[in-house]
Amino acid sequence: MHRATLVSLLLFVAPLAISAQQATTPPAAPPAAPHDSVRGAIRAVDVRARTLEVTTGVGFALRIVRLQIPAGVPITDREDGQPELIGFDKLKRGDVIRARFGGGPTGFVAYTIERVGRMETGVDPTP
């Protein structure tokens, strides 16, 4: 009987002792803020509300993405090859942009905007 108690105790304590000796892994880093990107032509600019509407898609599968632009968002212009910072008020309808954004409580919020060109349509894009 004494031997059975000793074996039971050993079988109970052995897994605990082995797991205590194993190296613990550090916790995983928290995931980065979810983000997406869009490349398309600016459809509308609202300077007062600081929003852009961007038309993007392929062929007939078009969609419009509405982005909120906080004051600190870097906006660069790469039309001439060298990136230069520009103001939000320099973005116009017909500009081709690339924007990184994420979901916020009130919609999509831009992280970065890069103007990469301008649509040439032959029609004046200003309303």
Backbone as XML, in Angstrom:
<?xml version="1.0"?>
<chain id="A" units="angstrom">
  <residue number="1" name="MET">
    <atom name="N" x="0.822" y="-1.183" z="0.000"/>
    <atom name="CA" x="0.000" y="0.000" z="0.000"/>
    <atom name="C" x="0.870" y="1.252" z="0.000"/>
  </residue>
  <residue number="2" name="HIS">
    <atom name="N" x="1.969" y="1.189" z="0.738"/>
    <atom name="CA" x="2.875" y="2.314" z="0.814"/>
    <atom name="C" x="3.490" y="2.591" z="-0.562"/>
  </residue>
  <residue number="3" name="ARG">
    <atom name="N" x="3.787" y="1.518" z="-1.289"/>
    <atom name="CA" x="4.373" y="1.649" z="-2.605"/>
    <atom name="C" x="3.367" y="2.283" z="-3.585"/>
  </residue>
  <residue number="4" name="ALA">
    <atom name="N" x="2.102" y="1.939" z="-3.537"/>
    <atom name="CA" x="1.065" y="2.483" z="-4.418"/>
    <atom name="C" x="0.890" y="3.990" z="-4.169"/>
  </residue>
  <residue number="5" name="THR">
    <atom name="N" x="0.963" y="4.418" z="-2.918"/>
    <atom name="CA" x="0.850" y="5.840" z="-2.603"/>
    <atom name="C" x="2.041" y="6.591" z="-3.161"/>
  </residue>
  <residue number="6" name="LEU">
    <atom name="N" x="3.225" y="6.022" z="-3.033"/>
    <atom name="CA" x="4.425" y="6.664" z="-3.537"/>
    <atom name="C" x="4.384" y="6.796" z="-5.066"/>
  </residue>
  <residue number="7" name="VAL">
    <atom name="N" x="3.943" y="5.768" z="-5.769"/>
    <atom name="CA" x="3.848" y="5.803" z="-7.231"/>
    <atom name="C" x="2.799" y="6.830" z="-7.658"/>
  </residue>
  <residue number="8" name="SER">
    <atom name="N" x="1.662" y="6.896" z="-6.982"/>
    <atom name="CA" x="0.612" y="7.869" z="-7.300"/>
    <atom name="C" x="1.118" y="9.291" z="-7.112"/>
  </residue>
  <residue number="9" name="LEU">
    <atom name="N" x="1.825" y="9.517" z="-6.023"/>
    <atom name="CA" x="2.368" y="10.847" z="-5.758"/>
    <atom name="C" x="3.396" y="11.219" z="-6.822"/>
  </residue>
  <residue number="10" name="LEU">
    <atom name="N" x="4.232" y="10.274" z="-7.211"/>
    <atom name="CA" x="5.242" y="10.513" z="-8.231"/>
    <atom name="C" x="4.592" y="10.825" z="-9.583"/>
  </residue>
  <residue number="11" name="LEU">
    <atom name="N" x="3.543" y="10.104" z="-9.957"/>
    <atom name="CA" x="2.850" y="10.348" z="-11.218"/>
    <atom name="C" x="2.123" y="11.691" z="-11.213"/>
  </residue>
  <residue number="12" name="PHE">
    <atom name="N" x="1.723" y="12.154" z="-10.057"/>
    <atom name="CA" x="1.049" y="13.442" z="-9.943"/>
    <atom name="C" x="2.047" y="14.599" z="-10.000"/>
  </residue>
  <residue number="13" name="VAL">
    <atom name="N" x="3.204" y="14.454" z="-9.341"/>
    <atom name="CA" x="4.169" y="15.538" z="-9.232"/>
    <atom name="C" x="5.089" y="15.616" z="-10.450"/>
  </residue>
  <residue number="14" name="ALA">
    <atom name="N" x="5.375" y="14.524" z="-11.115"/>
    <atom name="CA" x="6.328" y="14.503" z="-12.238"/>
    <atom name="C" x="5.922" y="15.453" z="-13.366"/>
  </residue>
  <residue number="15" name="PRO">
    <atom name="N" x="4.667" y="15.455" z="-13.857"/>
    <atom name="CA" x="4.318" y="16.387" z="-14.935"/>
    <atom name="C" x="4.457" y="17.848" z="-14.512"/>
  </residue>
  <residue number="16" name="LEU">
    <atom name="N" x="4.161" y="18.153" z="-13.253"/>
    <atom name="CA" x="4.309" y="19.522" z="-12.775"/>
    <atom name="C" x="5.770" y="19.941" z="-12.759"/>
  </residue>
  <residue number="17" name="ALA">
    <atom name="N" x="6.640" y="19.045" z="-12.340"/>
    <atom name="CA" x="8.064" y="19.356" z="-12.290"/>
    <atom name="C" x="8.639" y="19.515" z="-13.698"/>
  </residue>
  <residue number="18" name="ILE">
    <atom name="N" x="8.186" y="18.695" z="-14.639"/>
    <atom name="CA" x="8.688" y="18.793" z="-16.014"/>
    <atom name="C" x="8.220" y="20.087" z="-16.665"/>
  </residue>
  <residue number="19" name="SER">
    <atom name="N" x="6.961" y="20.452" z="-16.463"/>
    <atom name="CA" x="6.459" y="21.678" z="-17.091"/>
    <atom name="C" x="7.104" y="22.922" z="-16.484"/>
  </residue>
  <residue number="20" name="ALA">
    <atom name="N" x="7.493" y="22.861" z="-15.223"/>
    <atom name="CA" x="8.161" y="24.001" z="-14.596"/>
    <atom name="C" x="9.558" y="24.215" z="-15.166"/>
  </residue>
  <residue number="21" name="GLN">
    <atom name="N" x="10.200" y="23.156" z="-15.673"/>
    <atom name="CA" x="11.546" y="23.262" z="-16.219"/>
    <atom name="C" x="11.557" y="23.743" z="-17.667"/>
  </residue>
  <residue number="22" name="GLN">
    <atom name="N" x="10.430" y="23.661" z="-18.379"/>
    <atom name="CA" x="10.397" y="24.082" z="-19.770"/>
    <atom name="C" x="10.502" y="25.599" z="-19.856"/>
  </residue>
  <residue number="23" name="ALA">
    <atom name="N" x="11.181" y="26.068" z="-20.892"/>
    <atom name="CA" x="11.341" y="27.512" z="-21.093"/>
    <atom name="C" x="10.002" y="28.128" z="-21.474"/>
  </residue>
  <residue number="24" name="THR">
    <atom name="N" x="9.732" y="29.260" z="-20.901"/>
    <atom name="CA" x="8.493" y="29.954" z="-21.243"/>
    <atom name="C" x="8.768" y="30.900" z="-22.395"/>
  </residue>
  <residue number="25" name="THR">
    <atom name="N" x="7.815" y="31.027" z="-23.287"/>
    <atom name="CA" x="7.960" y="31.943" z="-24.415"/>
    <atom name="C" x="7.350" y="33.281" z="-24.034"/>
  </residue>
  <residue number="26" name="PRO">
    <atom name="N" x="7.967" y="34.364" z="-24.489"/>
    <atom name="CA" x="7.399" y="35.673" z="-24.166"/>
    <atom name="C" x="6.054" y="35.841" z="-24.866"/>
  </residue>
  <residue number="27" name="PRO">
    <atom name="N" x="5.178" y="36.654" z="-24.307"/>
    <atom name="CA" x="3.876" y="36.839" z="-24.950"/>
    <atom name="C" x="4.041" y="37.503" z="-26.318"/>
  </residue>
  <residue number="28" name="ALA">
    <atom name="N" x="3.148" y="37.166" z="-27.216"/>
    <atom name="CA" x="3.216" y="37.727" z="-28.569"/>
    <atom name="C" x="2.971" y="39.225" z="-28.532"/>
  </residue>
  <residue number="29" name="ALA">
    <atom name="N" x="3.609" y="39.933" z="-29.436"/>
    <atom name="CA" x="3.420" y="41.379" z="-29.517"/>
    <atom name="C" x="1.987" y="41.672" z="-29.939"/>
  </residue>
  <residue number="30" name="PRO">
    <atom name="N" x="1.417" y="42.751" z="-29.440"/>
    <atom name="CA" x="0.050" y="43.065" z="-29.842"/>
    <atom name="C" x="0.005" y="43.348" z="-31.339"/>
  </residue>
  <residue number="31" name="PRO">
    <atom name="N" x="-1.082" y="42.975" z="-31.998"/>
    <atom name="CA" x="-1.142" y="43.197" z="-33.438"/>
    <atom name="C" x="-1.130" y="44.682" z="-33.764"/>
  </residue>
  <residue number="32" name="ALA">
    <atom name="N" x="-0.549" y="45.002" z="-34.889"/>
    <atom name="CA" x="-0.512" y="46.401" z="-35.340"/>
    <atom name="C" x="-1.926" y="46.866" z="-35.665"/>
  </residue>
  <residue number="33" name="ALA">
    <atom name="N" x="-2.090" y="48.157" z="-35.708"/>
    <atom name="CA" x="-3.401" y="48.703" z="-36.044"/>
    <atom name="C" x="-3.801" y="48.188" z="-37.425"/>
  </residue>
  <residue number="34" name="PRO">
    <atom name="N" x="-5.022" y="47.689" z="-37.537"/>
    <atom name="CA" x="-5.436" y="47.173" z="-38.834"/>
    <atom name="C" x="-5.419" y="48.291" z="-39.876"/>
  </residue>
  <residue number="35" name="HIS">
    <atom name="N" x="-4.932" y="47.977" z="-41.042"/>
    <atom name="CA" x="-4.869" y="48.989" z="-42.080"/>
    <atom name="C" x="-5.106" y="48.360" z="-43.441"/>
  </residue>
  <residue number="36" name="ASP">
    <atom name="N" x="-5.413" y="49.211" z="-44.356"/>
    <atom name="CA" x="-5.638" y="48.812" z="-45.731"/>
    <atom name="C" x="-5.033" y="49.899" z="-46.600"/>
  </residue>
  <residue number="37" name="SER">
    <atom name="N" x="-5.045" y="49.706" z="-47.889"/>
    <atom name="CA" x="-4.556" y="50.761" z="-48.767"/>
    <atom name="C" x="-5.481" y="50.852" z="-49.968"/>
  </residue>
  <residue number="38" name="VAL">
    <atom name="N" x="-5.479" y="52.022" z="-50.561"/>
    <atom name="CA" x="-6.303" y="52.262" z="-51.740"/>
    <atom name="C" x="-5.493" y="53.102" z="-52.719"/>
  </residue>
  <residue number="39" name="ARG">
    <atom name="N" x="-5.685" y="52.825" z="-53.984"/>
    <atom name="CA" x="-5.067" y="53.636" z="-55.028"/>
    <atom name="C" x="-6.168" y="53.971" z="-56.016"/>
  </residue>
  <residue number="40" name="GLY">
    <atom name="N" x="-6.343" y="55.247" z="-56.256"/>
    <atom name="CA" x="-7.411" y="55.651" z="-57.156"/>
    <atom name="C" x="-7.396" y="57.150" z="-57.374"/>
  </residue>
  <residue number="41" name="ALA">
    <atom name="N" x="-8.449" y="57.625" z="-58.013"/>
    <atom name="CA" x="-8.580" y="59.044" z="-58.338"/>
    <atom name="C" x="-9.493" y="59.718" z="-57.331"/>
  </residue>
  <residue number="42" name="ILE">
    <atom name="N" x="-9.124" y="60.926" z="-56.951"/>
    <atom name="CA" x="-9.952" y="61.693" z="-56.024"/>
    <atom name="C" x="-11.226" y="62.105" z="-56.755"/>
  </residue>
  <residue number="43" name="ARG">
    <atom name="N" x="-12.348" y="61.787" z="-56.159"/>
    <atom name="CA" x="-13.660" y="62.115" z="-56.717"/>
    <atom name="C" x="-14.191" y="63.407" z="-56.127"/>
  </residue>
  <residue number="44" name="ALA">
    <atom name="N" x="-13.922" y="63.619" z="-54.824"/>
    <atom name="CA" x="-14.406" y="64.821" z="-54.142"/>
    <atom name="C" x="-13.464" y="65.157" z="-52.994"/>
  </residue>
  <residue number="45" name="VAL">
    <atom name="N" x="-13.289" y="66.450" z="-52.757"/>
    <atom name="CA" x="-12.478" y="66.957" z="-51.650"/>
    <atom name="C" x="-13.352" y="67.907" z="-50.845"/>
  </residue>
  <residue number="46" name="ASP">
    <atom name="N" x="-13.438" y="67.665" z="-49.539"/>
    <atom name="CA" x="-14.141" y="68.588" z="-48.644"/>
    <atom name="C" x="-13.109" y="69.115" z="-47.651"/>
  </residue>
  <residue number="47" name="VAL">
    <atom name="N" x="-12.602" y="70.320" z="-47.926"/>
    <atom name="CA" x="-11.529" y="70.886" z="-47.105"/>
    <atom name="C" x="-12.035" y="71.183" z="-45.701"/>
  </residue>
  <residue number="48" name="ARG">
    <atom name="N" x="-13.265" y="71.664" z="-45.579"/>
    <atom name="CA" x="-13.806" y="72.006" z="-44.262"/>
    <atom name="C" x="-13.958" y="70.772" z="-43.370"/>
  </residue>
  <residue number="49" name="ALA">
    <atom name="N" x="-14.512" y="69.707" z="-43.923"/>
    <atom name="CA" x="-14.710" y="68.473" z="-43.142"/>
    <atom name="C" x="-13.466" y="67.593" z="-43.147"/>
  </residue>
  <residue number="50" name="ARG">
    <atom name="N" x="-12.443" y="67.945" z="-43.929"/>
    <atom name="CA" x="-11.205" y="67.184" z="-44.079"/>
    <atom name="C" x="-11.492" y="65.734" z="-44.486"/>
  </residue>
  <residue number="51" name="THR">
    <atom name="N" x="-12.224" y="65.592" z="-45.599"/>
    <atom name="CA" x="-12.521" y="64.261" z="-46.126"/>
    <atom name="C" x="-12.207" y="64.210" z="-47.612"/>
  </residue>
  <residue number="52" name="LEU">
    <atom name="N" x="-11.916" y="63.010" z="-48.074"/>
    <atom name="CA" x="-11.705" y="62.727" z="-49.494"/>
    <atom name="C" x="-12.603" y="61.574" z="-49.888"/>
  </residue>
  <residue number="53" name="GLU">
    <atom name="N" x="-13.081" y="61.590" z="-51.123"/>
    <atom name="CA" x="-13.732" y="60.431" z="-51.712"/>
    <atom name="C" x="-12.847" y="59.980" z="-52.856"/>
  </residue>
  <residue number="54" name="VAL">
    <atom name="N" x="-12.457" y="58.705" z="-52.815"/>
    <atom name="CA" x="-11.530" y="58.152" z="-53.805"/>
    <atom name="C" x="-12.252" y="57.060" z="-54.583"/>
  </residue>
  <residue number="55" name="THR">
    <atom name="N" x="-12.230" y="57.163" z="-55.917"/>
    <atom name="CA" x="-12.797" y="56.140" z="-56.788"/>
    <atom name="C" x="-11.688" y="55.161" z="-57.131"/>
  </residue>
  <residue number="56" name="THR">
    <atom name="N" x="-11.940" y="53.880" z="-56.895"/>
    <atom name="CA" x="-10.940" y="52.855" z="-57.147"/>
    <atom name="C" x="-11.627" y="51.625" z="-57.715"/>
  </residue>
  <residue number="57" name="GLY">
    <atom name="N" x="-10.872" y="50.725" z="-58.277"/>
    <atom name="CA" x="-11.431" y="49.489" z="-58.795"/>
    <atom name="C" x="-10.783" y="49.088" z="-60.093"/>
  </residue>
  <residue number="58" name="VAL">
    <atom name="N" x="-11.344" y="48.021" z="-60.687"/>
    <atom name="CA" x="-10.848" y="47.494" z="-61.955"/>
    <atom name="C" x="-12.044" y="47.289" z="-62.872"/>
  </residue>
  <residue number="59" name="GLY">
    <atom name="N" x="-11.951" y="47.828" z="-64.082"/>
    <atom name="CA" x="-13.030" y="47.652" z="-65.048"/>
    <atom name="C" x="-14.320" y="48.276" z="-64.543"/>
  </residue>
  <residue number="60" name="PHE">
    <atom name="N" x="-15.392" y="47.473" z="-64.576"/>
    <atom name="CA" x="-16.694" y="47.954" z="-64.102"/>
    <atom name="C" x="-16.882" y="47.751" z="-62.603"/>
  </residue>
  <residue number="61" name="ALA">
    <atom name="N" x="-15.925" y="47.126" z="-61.940"/>
    <atom name="CA" x="-16.012" y="46.880" z="-60.494"/>
    <atom name="C" x="-15.406" y="48.061" z="-59.756"/>
  </residue>
  <residue number="62" name="LEU">
    <atom name="N" x="-16.141" y="49.154" z="-59.695"/>
    <atom name="CA" x="-15.661" y="50.365" z="-59.052"/>
    <atom name="C" x="-16.270" y="50.503" z="-57.667"/>
  </residue>
  <residue number="63" name="ARG">
    <atom name="N" x="-15.547" y="51.174" z="-56.795"/>
    <atom name="CA" x="-16.070" y="51.502" z="-55.468"/>
    <atom name="C" x="-15.534" y="52.868" z="-55.067"/>
  </residue>
  <residue number="64" name="ILE">
    <atom name="N" x="-16.237" y="53.476" z="-54.136"/>
    <atom name="CA" x="-15.834" y="54.782" z="-53.627"/>
    <atom name="C" x="-15.479" y="54.610" z="-52.159"/>
  </residue>
  <residue number="65" name="VAL">
    <atom name="N" x="-14.285" y="55.075" z="-51.800"/>
    <atom name="CA" x="-13.814" y="55.000" z="-50.420"/>
    <atom name="C" x="-13.776" y="56.421" z="-49.872"/>
  </residue>
  <residue number="66" name="ARG">
    <atom name="N" x="-14.471" y="56.647" z="-48.777"/>
    <atom name="CA" x="-14.484" y="57.968" z="-48.136"/>
    <atom name="C" x="-13.499" y="57.929" z="-46.970"/>
  </residue>
  <residue number="67" name="LEU">
    <atom name="N" x="-12.529" y="58.843" z="-46.984"/>
    <atom name="CA" x="-11.475" y="58.881" z="-45.972"/>
    <atom name="C" x="-11.543" y="60.174" z="-45.174"/>
  </residue>
  <residue number="68" name="GLN">
    <atom name="N" x="-11.391" y="60.056" z="-43.875"/>
    <atom name="CA" x="-11.219" y="61.231" z="-43.023"/>
    <atom name="C" x="-9.723" y="61.494" z="-42.924"/>
  </residue>
  <residue number="69" name="ILE">
    <atom name="N" x="-9.340" y="62.769" z="-42.990"/>
    <atom name="CA" x="-7.929" y="63.125" z="-43.004"/>
    <atom name="C" x="-7.609" y="63.964" z="-41.767"/>
  </residue>
  <residue number="70" name="PRO">
    <atom name="N" x="-7.055" y="63.357" z="-40.703"/>
    <atom name="CA" x="-6.670" y="64.148" z="-39.528"/>
    <atom name="C" x="-5.580" y="65.161" z="-39.886"/>
  </residue>
  <residue number="71" name="ALA">
    <atom name="N" x="-5.446" y="66.176" z="-39.058"/>
    <atom name="CA" x="-4.515" y="67.276" z="-39.340"/>
    <atom name="C" x="-3.059" y="66.822" z="-39.458"/>
  </residue>
  <residue number="72" name="GLY">
    <atom name="N" x="-2.623" y="65.816" z="-38.740"/>
    <atom name="CA" x="-1.215" y="65.423" z="-38.744"/>
    <atom name="C" x="-0.829" y="64.420" z="-39.810"/>
  </residue>
  <residue number="73" name="VAL">
    <atom name="N" x="-1.728" y="64.067" z="-40.707"/>
    <atom name="CA" x="-1.438" y="63.047" z="-41.716"/>
    <atom name="C" x="-0.444" y="63.588" z="-42.746"/>
  </residue>
  <residue number="74" name="PRO">
    <atom name="N" x="0.678" y="62.878" z="-42.982"/>
    <atom name="CA" x="1.628" y="63.351" z="-43.994"/>
    <atom name="C" x="1.075" y="63.119" z="-45.403"/>
  </residue>
  <residue number="75" name="ILE">
    <atom name="N" x="1.095" y="64.183" z="-46.210"/>
    <atom name="CA" x="0.647" y="64.116" z="-47.594"/>
    <atom name="C" x="1.846" y="64.472" z="-48.457"/>
  </residue>
  <residue number="76" name="THR">
    <atom name="N" x="2.250" y="63.548" z="-49.315"/>
    <atom name="CA" x="3.418" y="63.776" z="-50.164"/>
    <atom name="C" x="3.005" y="63.798" z="-51.625"/>
  </residue>
  <residue number="77" name="ASP">
    <atom name="N" x="3.796" y="64.483" z="-52.416"/>
    <atom name="CA" x="3.590" y="64.583" z="-53.852"/>
    <atom name="C" x="4.780" y="63.945" z="-54.545"/>
  </residue>
  <residue number="78" name="ARG">
    <atom name="N" x="4.541" y="62.938" z="-55.384"/>
    <atom name="CA" x="5.621" y="62.252" z="-56.102"/>
    <atom name="C" x="5.521" y="62.462" z="-57.605"/>
  </residue>
  <residue number="79" name="GLU">
    <atom name="N" x="4.757" y="63.427" z="-58.038"/>
    <atom name="CA" x="4.585" y="63.643" z="-59.479"/>
    <atom name="C" x="5.906" y="63.919" z="-60.181"/>
  </residue>
  <residue number="80" name="ASP">
    <atom name="N" x="6.786" y="64.665" z="-59.567"/>
    <atom name="CA" x="8.060" y="65.027" z="-60.190"/>
    <atom name="C" x="9.190" y="64.070" z="-59.830"/>
  </residue>
  <residue number="81" name="GLY">
    <atom name="N" x="8.883" y="62.963" z="-59.202"/>
    <atom name="CA" x="9.904" y="61.977" z="-58.850"/>
    <atom name="C" x="10.399" y="62.098" z="-57.428"/>
  </residue>
  <residue number="82" name="GLN">
    <atom name="N" x="10.652" y="63.305" z="-56.958"/>
    <atom name="CA" x="11.129" y="63.509" z="-55.592"/>
    <atom name="C" x="9.928" y="63.767" z="-54.678"/>
  </residue>
  <residue number="83" name="PRO">
    <atom name="N" x="9.815" y="63.024" z="-53.563"/>
    <atom name="CA" x="8.689" y="63.268" z="-52.654"/>
    <atom name="C" x="8.829" y="64.604" z="-51.932"/>
  </residue>
  <residue number="84" name="GLU">
    <atom name="N" x="7.743" y="65.352" z="-51.892"/>
    <atom name="CA" x="7.747" y="66.599" z="-51.135"/>
    <atom name="C" x="6.416" y="66.708" z="-50.400"/>
  </residue>
  <residue number="85" name="LEU">
    <atom name="N" x="6.461" y="67.237" z="-49.181"/>
    <atom name="CA" x="5.250" y="67.391" z="-48.382"/>
    <atom name="C" x="4.397" y="68.515" z="-48.954"/>
  </residue>
  <residue number="86" name="ILE">
    <atom name="N" x="3.103" y="68.257" z="-49.030"/>
    <atom name="CA" x="2.157" y="69.269" z="-49.478"/>
    <atom name="C" x="1.018" y="69.349" z="-48.474"/>
  </residue>
  <residue number="87" name="GLY">
    <atom name="N" x="0.232" y="70.388" z="-48.559"/>
    <atom name="CA" x="-0.911" y="70.558" z="-47.672"/>
    <atom name="C" x="-2.146" y="69.870" z="-48.222"/>
  </residue>
  <residue number="88" name="PHE">
    <atom name="N" x="-3.096" y="69.604" z="-47.344"/>
    <atom name="CA" x="-4.352" y="68.959" z="-47.733"/>
    <atom name="C" x="-5.081" y="69.795" z="-48.786"/>
  </residue>
  <residue number="89" name="ASP">
    <atom name="N" x="-4.968" y="71.101" z="-48.691"/>
    <atom name="CA" x="-5.667" y="71.980" z="-49.631"/>
    <atom name="C" x="-5.105" y="71.904" z="-51.051"/>
  </residue>
  <residue number="90" name="LYS">
    <atom name="N" x="-3.960" y="71.255" z="-51.252"/>
    <atom name="CA" x="-3.359" y="71.112" z="-52.583"/>
    <atom name="C" x="-3.947" y="69.929" z="-53.354"/>
  </residue>
  <residue number="91" name="LEU">
    <atom name="N" x="-4.658" y="69.036" z="-52.661"/>
    <atom name="CA" x="-5.263" y="67.895" z="-53.340"/>
    <atom name="C" x="-6.503" y="68.363" z="-54.090"/>
  </residue>
  <residue number="92" name="LYS">
    <atom name="N" x="-6.640" y="67.919" z="-55.341"/>
    <atom name="CA" x="-7.739" y="68.331" z="-56.210"/>
    <atom name="C" x="-8.421" y="67.109" z="-56.806"/>
  </residue>
  <residue number="93" name="ARG">
    <atom name="N" x="-9.635" y="67.329" z="-57.265"/>
    <atom name="CA" x="-10.377" y="66.290" z="-57.958"/>
    <atom name="C" x="-9.588" y="65.867" z="-59.198"/>
  </residue>
  <residue number="94" name="GLY">
    <atom name="N" x="-9.467" y="64.554" z="-59.406"/>
    <atom name="CA" x="-8.706" y="64.033" z="-60.539"/>
    <atom name="C" x="-7.288" y="63.623" z="-60.185"/>
  </residue>
  <residue number="95" name="ASP">
    <atom name="N" x="-6.788" y="64.013" z="-59.004"/>
    <atom name="CA" x="-5.460" y="63.564" z="-58.573"/>
    <atom name="C" x="-5.498" y="62.063" z="-58.302"/>
  </residue>
  <residue number="96" name="VAL">
    <atom name="N" x="-4.466" y="61.372" z="-58.737"/>
    <atom name="CA" x="-4.338" y="59.942" z="-58.444"/>
    <atom name="C" x="-3.503" y="59.819" z="-57.189"/>
  </residue>
  <residue number="97" name="ILE">
    <atom name="N" x="-4.057" y="59.130" z="-56.184"/>
    <atom name="CA" x="-3.375" y="59.014" z="-54.894"/>
    <atom name="C" x="-3.267" y="57.562" z="-54.469"/>
  </residue>
  <residue number="98" name="ARG">
    <atom name="N" x="-2.367" y="57.347" z="-53.547"/>
    <atom name="CA" x="-2.240" y="56.082" z="-52.824"/>
    <atom name="C" x="-2.365" y="56.445" z="-51.355"/>
  </residue>
  <residue number="99" name="ALA">
    <atom name="N" x="-3.283" y="55.800" z="-50.649"/>
    <atom name="CA" x="-3.512" y="56.132" z="-49.241"/>
    <atom name="C" x="-3.531" y="54.865" z="-48.408"/>
  </residue>
  <residue number="100" name="ARG">
    <atom name="N" x="-2.928" y="54.953" z="-47.224"/>
    <atom name="CA" x="-3.022" y="53.884" z="-46.217"/>
    <atom name="C" x="-4.015" y="54.367" z="-45.178"/>
  </residue>
  <residue number="101" name="PHE">
    <atom name="N" x="-4.914" y="53.479" z="-44.772"/>
    <atom name="CA" x="-5.953" y="53.890" z="-43.833"/>
    <atom name="C" x="-6.371" y="52.721" z="-42.963"/>
  </residue>
  <residue number="102" name="GLY">
    <atom name="N" x="-7.113" y="53.032" z="-41.933"/>
    <atom name="CA" x="-7.662" y="52.024" z="-41.043"/>
    <atom name="C" x="-9.058" y="52.431" z="-40.624"/>
  </residue>
  <residue number="103" name="GLY">
    <atom name="N" x="-9.762" y="51.500" z="-40.045"/>
    <atom name="CA" x="-11.124" y="51.771" z="-39.599"/>
    <atom name="C" x="-11.127" y="52.494" z="-38.265"/>
  </residue>
  <residue number="104" name="GLY">
    <atom name="N" x="-11.920" y="53.509" z="-38.164"/>
    <atom name="CA" x="-12.094" y="54.256" z="-36.923"/>
    <atom name="C" x="-13.542" y="54.167" z="-36.481"/>
  </residue>
  <residue number="105" name="PRO">
    <atom name="N" x="-13.876" y="54.758" z="-35.336"/>
    <atom name="CA" x="-15.255" y="54.680" z="-34.859"/>
    <atom name="C" x="-16.246" y="55.405" z="-35.774"/>
  </residue>
  <residue number="106" name="THR">
    <atom name="N" x="-15.763" y="56.352" z="-36.565"/>
    <atom name="CA" x="-16.679" y="57.103" z="-37.433"/>
    <atom name="C" x="-16.406" y="56.869" z="-38.912"/>
  </residue>
  <residue number="107" name="GLY">
    <atom name="N" x="-15.635" y="55.869" z="-39.267"/>
    <atom name="CA" x="-15.346" y="55.577" z="-40.668"/>
    <atom name="C" x="-13.868" y="55.327" z="-40.880"/>
  </residue>
  <residue number="108" name="PHE">
    <atom name="N" x="-13.441" y="55.396" z="-42.124"/>
    <atom name="CA" x="-12.044" y="55.165" z="-42.466"/>
    <atom name="C" x="-11.219" y="56.419" z="-42.201"/>
  </residue>
  <residue number="109" name="VAL">
    <atom name="N" x="-10.055" y="56.223" z="-41.570"/>
    <atom name="CA" x="-9.160" y="57.324" z="-41.226"/>
    <atom name="C" x="-7.827" y="57.087" z="-41.925"/>
  </residue>
  <residue number="110" name="ALA">
    <atom name="N" x="-7.352" y="58.090" z="-42.668"/>
    <atom name="CA" x="-6.102" y="57.967" z="-43.416"/>
    <atom name="C" x="-4.906" y="58.086" z="-42.482"/>
  </residue>
  <residue number="111" name="TYR">
    <atom name="N" x="-3.852" y="57.292" z="-42.773"/>
    <atom name="CA" x="-2.576" y="57.377" z="-42.055"/>
    <atom name="C" x="-1.549" y="58.123" z="-42.891"/>
  </residue>
  <residue number="112" name="THR">
    <atom name="N" x="-1.508" y="57.823" z="-44.189"/>
    <atom name="CA" x="-0.600" y="58.504" z="-45.113"/>
    <atom name="C" x="-1.312" y="58.663" z="-46.452"/>
  </residue>
  <residue number="113" name="ILE">
    <atom name="N" x="-0.951" y="59.731" z="-47.168"/>
    <atom name="CA" x="-1.480" y="59.953" z="-48.513"/>
    <atom name="C" x="-0.304" y="60.343" z="-49.400"/>
  </residue>
  <residue number="114" name="GLU">
    <atom name="N" x="-0.290" y="59.771" z="-50.596"/>
    <atom name="CA" x="0.776" y="60.057" z="-51.544"/>
    <atom name="C" x="0.133" y="60.357" z="-52.907"/>
  </residue>
  <residue number="115" name="ARG">
    <atom name="N" x="0.338" y="61.566" z="-53.427"/>
    <atom name="CA" x="-0.166" y="61.892" z="-54.768"/>
    <atom name="C" x="0.852" y="61.379" z="-55.766"/>
  </residue>
  <residue number="116" name="VAL">
    <atom name="N" x="0.399" y="60.503" z="-56.676"/>
    <atom name="CA" x="1.315" y="59.882" z="-57.622"/>
    <atom name="C" x="1.098" y="60.351" z="-59.050"/>
  </residue>
  <residue number="117" name="GLY">
    <atom name="N" x="0.039" y="61.112" z="-59.300"/>
    <atom name="CA" x="-0.195" y="61.592" z="-60.660"/>
    <atom name="C" x="-1.501" y="62.346" z="-60.750"/>
  </residue>
  <residue number="118" name="ARG">
    <atom name="N" x="-1.923" y="62.545" z="-61.988"/>
    <atom name="CA" x="-3.153" y="63.276" z="-62.252"/>
    <atom name="C" x="-3.816" y="62.646" z="-63.460"/>
  </residue>
  <residue number="119" name="MET">
    <atom name="N" x="-5.134" y="62.495" z="-63.390"/>
    <atom name="CA" x="-5.878" y="61.965" z="-64.530"/>
    <atom name="C" x="-5.952" y="63.028" z="-65.615"/>
  </residue>
  <residue number="120" name="GLU">
    <atom name="N" x="-5.662" y="62.653" z="-66.824"/>
    <atom name="CA" x="-5.769" y="63.557" z="-67.961"/>
    <atom name="C" x="-7.024" y="63.181" z="-68.724"/>
  </residue>
  <residue number="121" name="THR">
    <atom name="N" x="-8.066" y="64.004" z="-68.628"/>
    <atom name="CA" x="-9.327" y="63.679" z="-69.278"/>
    <atom name="C" x="-9.700" y="64.646" z="-70.382"/>
  </residue>
  <residue number="122" name="GLY">
    <atom name="N" x="-9.097" y="65.816" z="-70.400"/>
    <atom name="CA" x="-9.472" y="66.816" z="-71.380"/>
    <atom name="C" x="-10.670" y="67.641" z="-70.932"/>
  </residue>
  <residue number="123" name="VAL">
    <atom name="N" x="-11.291" y="67.233" z="-69.820"/>
    <atom name="CA" x="-12.430" y="67.961" z="-69.256"/>
    <atom name="C" x="-11.970" y="68.589" z="-67.961"/>
  </residue>
  <residue number="124" name="ASP">
    <atom name="N" x="-12.344" y="69.839" z="-67.742"/>
    <atom name="CA" x="-11.973" y="70.523" z="-66.515"/>
    <atom name="C" x="-12.646" y="69.831" z="-65.329"/>
  </residue>
  <residue number="125" name="PRO">
    <atom name="N" x="-11.879" y="69.259" z="-64.379"/>
    <atom name="CA" x="-12.476" y="68.513" z="-63.271"/>
    <atom name="C" x="-13.064" y="69.405" z="-62.183"/>
  </residue>
  <residue number="126" name="THR">
    <atom name="N" x="-12.826" y="70.685" z="-62.235"/>
    <atom name="CA" x="-13.377" y="71.542" z="-61.173"/>
    <atom name="C" x="-14.850" y="71.781" z="-61.441"/>
  </residue>
  <residue number="127" name="PRO">
    <atom name="N" x="-15.674" y="71.692" z="-60.403"/>
    <atom name="CA" x="-17.120" y="71.864" z="-60.597"/>
    <atom name="C" x="-17.489" y="73.289" z="-60.921"/>
  </residue>
</chain>
